[in-house]
Amino acid sequence: MLISVIIPVYNVKDYLEKCVESVIDPAFNDYEIILVDDGSTDGVSPALCDALAQKHPELIRVIHQENKGLGGARNTGTAAARGEYVFYPDSDDTVIPGTLSLLASKIKQTGADVISFNIFTETEAGVRTPLNSNYRQYDKPFKLSEHPEFLLSLPNAWSRIWKRSLYTDYSIEYPARVWYEDIRTTPKLFAKAESIVTIPDNLYVYLQRNGSIMRSSNLERNREIIDAFEDILPWFKKEGLYDEYKDILCRLAIDNVYIPASVRVLREDTKHPLLKEFADYMDKNFPDYQNNKYLCELPRLKALVFKLLRGKHYKTVALLFKLKKS
């Protein structure tokens, strides 16, 4: 079997059927769909999973388990998968018709360990916007060592299809019951891949739900981005890869810890202690980060915010984003 589509399910009765139906590709048959019901409590999702499997018994398998979080559900699906490649759509998102056929064609053409594509974002009102998930578009297969800046791509698991052996051969798993499970995992997979291919197609539709985890106003949980880097950095050191990638890992921390986490917090509270914690983390782990060679590639707005954060002009940043939103 070529592809296993693994869909974690948790209380998504209003979205799941649309997600599953979008994945099904009548022009391609060398795949399976694994629905991992991760202890849903809405009274509907578990039975809906079973009903979808009954409707498509040749395609869909269901695994019911106690709640392990998004990462734990993906791990369960990966362990049960029969496909050479795994694809992880979220259960409230959809894919563009014919996606599996296209990905299968690219797999057969390239044999790459990772095929990375672009996405659409979609509001709950149905407004769809294209978004590049790849940091750059490359015209031939490559290894991360050839293009370390690729680590700055969006880390989401669902904007790629992955050779399953990347997980099994290197004992890489998604952490359970945490935020930022993708940023903890995707850099490791990129580093181990023998071949990465980028394609320009927008194949995935990410629904921007108002109540989604990354839109939560729970400020304290933003600290978990530090926990994520406390996972990533020791792994690169253990694998003997830290010195090779330390500059790009520093920029990755700027892009994930220093700028966005700080902005999320200060938009709610310009005096929150987490702001100092993020700055102290950068000073401790990347003492020369303000001179990082990849900073010249920061987009204009990020570069401005970076400069303001360095000067602790938190109220100015908060005002800037208030004006931008309006």
Helices and strands as residue ranges (DSSP letters): E 3-9, H 16-23, E 31-38, H 45-55, E 60-65, H 69-80, E 85-87, E 94-95, H 99-110, E 114-123, E 128-131, G 148-152, G 157-159, E 160-163, H 165-170, H 181-192, E 196-208, G 213-215, G 219-223, H 224-238, H 242-253, I 254-258, H 260-266, H 273-285, G 289-291, G 295-297, H 300-310, H 314-325
